[in-house]
């Protein structure tokens, strides 16, 4: 593991990696996935209480 203060590093193969560029590529891919299929980029998880960790919609009553 690398500390966050390390912004770039060189692989054994000679490729230079930039942490910020990699993060930008990951965000772009996630945004495209959501735009293309409307799906979330992470699988749903359950909280200890058994409810989904995602935002819950409240049902509205008609007056």
Backbone as CSV, one residue per row, in Angstrom:
resi,resn,N_x,N_y,N_z,CA_x,CA_y,CA_z,C_x,C_y,C_z
1,UNK,0.840,-1.190,0.000,0.000,0.000,0.000,0.874,1.238,0.000
2,UNK,0.381,2.256,-0.684,1.096,3.522,-0.781,0.361,4.599,-0.003
3,UNK,1.101,5.506,0.623,0.429,6.630,1.270,-0.179,7.554,0.216
4,UNK,-1.213,8.292,0.593,-1.880,9.188,-0.357,-0.984,10.320,-0.827
5,UNK,0.092,10.591,-0.097,0.999,11.658,-0.518,1.786,11.288,-1.770
6,UNK,1.842,9.993,-2.100,2.519,9.549,-3.326,1.527,9.724,-4.475
7,UNK,1.766,10.693,-5.365,0.842,11.006,-6.450,1.163,10.255,-7.728
8,UNK,2.438,9.942,-7.976,2.835,9.188,-9.166,3.848,8.127,-8.762
9,UNK,3.933,7.072,-9.555,4.922,6.039,-9.327,5.225,5.352,-10.646
10,UNK,6.370,4.704,-10.712,6.788,4.019,-11.931,6.746,2.516,-11.703
11,UNK,6.075,1.812,-12.612,5.966,0.351,-12.581,7.311,-0.293,-12.940
12,UNK,7.426,-1.565,-12.645,8.617,-2.312,-13.054,8.780,-2.312,-14.572
13,UNK,7.660,-2.233,-15.300,7.711,-2.244,-16.764,8.106,-0.883,-17.337
14,UNK,8.200,0.145,-16.494,8.592,1.466,-16.949,7.431,2.432,-17.134
15,UNK,6.193,1.972,-16.975,5.024,2.832,-17.127,4.885,3.738,-15.906
16,UNK,4.643,5.017,-16.152,4.433,5.969,-15.070,2.933,6.078,-14.818
17,UNK,2.535,5.879,-13.575,1.132,5.946,-13.185,0.896,7.206,-12.371
18,UNK,-0.227,7.889,-12.642,-0.609,9.087,-11.917,-1.926,8.798,-11.208
19,UNK,-1.946,8.947,-9.909,-3.124,8.614,-9.102,-4.328,9.465,-9.491
20,UNK,-4.116,10.747,-9.765,-5.233,11.634,-10.114,-5.813,11.305,-11.485
21,UNK,-4.966,10.969,-12.447,-5.442,10.591,-13.779,-6.243,9.287,-13.683
22,UNK,-5.757,8.343,-12.889,-6.467,7.083,-12.720,-7.841,7.306,-12.078
23,UNK,-7.907,8.181,-11.084,-9.187,8.487,-10.448,-10.154,9.116,-11.444
24,UNK,-9.647,9.999,-12.285,-10.498,10.637,-13.300,-11.048,9.607,-14.278
25,UNK,-10.216,8.653,-14.680,-10.679,7.592,-15.589,-11.757,6.742,-14.927
26,UNK,-11.596,6.431,-13.643,-12.593,5.639,-12.924,-13.915,6.392,-12.802
27,UNK,-13.855,7.693,-12.512,-15.080,8.489,-12.422,-15.793,8.587,-13.766
28,UNK,-15.037,8.750,-14.827,-15.624,8.811,-16.159,-16.318,7.494,-16.506
29,UNK,-15.670,6.378,-16.217,-16.266,5.071,-16.496,-17.538,4.862,-15.682
30,UNK,-17.525,5.271,-14.422,-18.712,5.124,-13.577,-19.853,5.992,-14.101
31,UNK,-19.552,7.221,-14.492,-20.580,8.103,-15.032,-21.178,7.570,-16.321
32,UNK,-20.340,7.024,-17.166,-20.842,6.440,-18.422,-21.715,5.231,-18.152
33,UNK,-21.368,4.426,-17.150,-22.182,3.254,-16.813,-23.564,3.679,-16.338
34,UNK,-23.629,4.708,-15.526,-24.912,5.200,-15.033,-25.721,5.806,-16.178
35,UNK,-25.064,6.575,-17.045,-25.768,7.206,-18.161,-26.285,6.175,-19.155
36,UNK,-25.537,5.112,-19.370,-25.906,4.117,-20.374,-27.045,3.221,-19.918
37,UNK,-27.015,2.789,-18.682,-28.029,1.818,-18.255,-28.763,2.226,-16.998
38,UNK,-28.418,3.361,-16.416,-29.116,3.825,-15.226,-28.788,3.027,-13.981
39,UNK,-27.855,2.116,-14.096,-27.515,1.264,-12.958,-26.572,1.982,-12.019
40,UNK,-26.587,1.561,-10.764,-25.623,2.065,-9.801,-24.252,1.490,-10.108
41,UNK,-23.221,2.134,-9.627,-21.877,1.664,-9.896,-21.364,0.729,-8.815
42,UNK,-22.111,0.589,-7.737,-21.739,-0.331,-6.663,-22.894,-1.270,-6.396
43,UNK,-22.602,-2.492,-6.008,-23.690,-3.410,-5.670,-24.399,-2.954,-4.405
44,UNK,-25.678,-3.292,-4.288,-26.425,-2.947,-3.085,-25.902,-3.738,-1.912
45,UNK,-25.817,-3.067,-0.771,-25.434,-3.730,0.463,-26.572,-3.580,1.447
46,UNK,-26.639,-4.481,2.374,-27.647,-4.369,3.425,-27.002,-3.876,4.702
47,UNK,-27.717,-3.020,5.392,-27.236,-2.541,6.683,-27.574,-3.586,7.732
48,UNK,-26.998,-3.501,8.945,-27.262,-4.511,9.973,-28.732,-4.675,10.318
49,UNK,-29.531,-3.620,10.136,-30.956,-3.707,10.442,-31.757,-4.410,9.362
50,UNK,-31.103,-4.831,8.278,-31.796,-5.547,7.224,-32.307,-4.653,6.113
51,UNK,-32.187,-3.338,6.262,-32.647,-2.442,5.223,-31.506,-2.130,4.272
52,UNK,-31.841,-1.793,3.064,-30.842,-1.445,2.062,-30.087,-0.204,2.495
53,UNK,-28.815,-0.151,2.158,-28.004,1.020,2.486,-28.324,2.194,1.571
54,UNK,-29.103,1.959,0.514,-29.470,3.024,-0.413,-30.608,3.855,0.167
55,UNK,-30.773,5.076,-0.350,-31.824,5.975,0.111,-33.181,5.324,-0.093
56,UNK,-34.006,5.401,0.924,-35.341,4.818,0.853,-36.351,5.889,0.475
57,UNK,-37.220,5.563,-0.443,-38.300,6.483,-0.826,-39.443,6.318,0.161
58,UNK,-40.039,7.423,0.557,-41.200,7.352,1.445,-42.447,7.382,0.586
59,UNK,-43.447,6.623,0.983,-44.695,6.610,0.218,-45.524,7.842,0.587
60,UNK,-46.171,8.406,-0.423,-46.997,9.600,-0.206,-48.451,9.188,-0.131
61,UNK,-49.144,9.786,0.798,-50.577,9.529,0.929,-51.364,10.563,0.161
62,UNK,-52.385,10.123,-0.507,-53.283,11.057,-1.199,-54.281,11.591,-0.189
63,UNK,-54.534,12.916,-0.173,-55.490,13.485,0.817,-56.917,13.132,0.523
